Amino acid sequence: MAAPLGRDGATGLPGAVHVLGDPPALAAAAAAWLSERSATAVATRGRVSVSLAGGGTPKTLYELLASPPWRDRIAWERWEVYYGDERACPPDDPESNHHMAATALLDHVPVPAGSVHRMEGESPDLDAAAARYADLMARLLPTGPGGAPRLDVVLLGLGTNGHTASLFPGTPALGVHDRWAVRGRADYRPYNRITLTYPTLNAGASVAFLVAGSEKVPALRGVRDGTVPAAGVVPEDGELLWFLDEEAAEGLEAS
Ligand code: 6PG
């Protein structure tokens, strides 16, 4: 078992906190970090597995990665793409996390189509689709701490209510410790989801939250105080990073 993660002195968040001036600067810092982690994993194992997040803050990062210089610096052909969560809709629906990632990033870089592992949000049986996703991850990824599949990089957003991936407050998915992906339930549309579980997120080697805007301050406070779902993301044997913009960080520091 690794030593517990330290807390950032200024914000009280667990892990390492990077504060950037605004959302574009946040995306640039996250791109540099992701590019470095990608290069390291490719140098050691020949491949890198990256789990993508939905939401507006990650989208800014994806658009940046799809343009020079990052587009030309990353070994995209060595990427294996996974998702932290998906909404119950077809993959070409504007609500789909895969659709967002495809239009912002994957359609513009040479990740082989067979290396993009999307969750079947269009399935009429989301429990079965989640179980298939868990099996796929267990088959393709090395086993990490706690027996869960180990992703090299996990990108996460933070909802205003403190959810991350589709781990929403008060939902059964929060209590799942023996499956790697399950059905999730959101408190806004589309309500039905597929989500990775805590054991899978916490088996990640590098886990990063991207959080911008003053409206996220209460959720960040909840992470600091351990009262919201995102507070349960504490890698067992990996790094945890927070990329915050100034609005989010200053609001948290002042509270
Ligand atoms: C989803 C996301 C979700 C998201 C947060 C933050 O499918 O809704 O994966 O977990 O990351 O809601 O989203 P924003 O960055 O848009 O606030």
Boltz pocket constraint, residues with backbone or C-beta under 6 A from the ligand:
constraints:
  - pocket:
      binder: B
      contacts: [[A, 53], [A, 54], [A, 55], [A, 56], [A, 57], [A, 58], [A, 84], [A, 85], [A, 86], [A, 87], [A, 97], [A, 156], [A, 157], [A, 158], [A, 159], [A, 160], [A, 163], [A, 164], [A, 165], [A, 166], [A, 210]]
      max_distance: 6.0
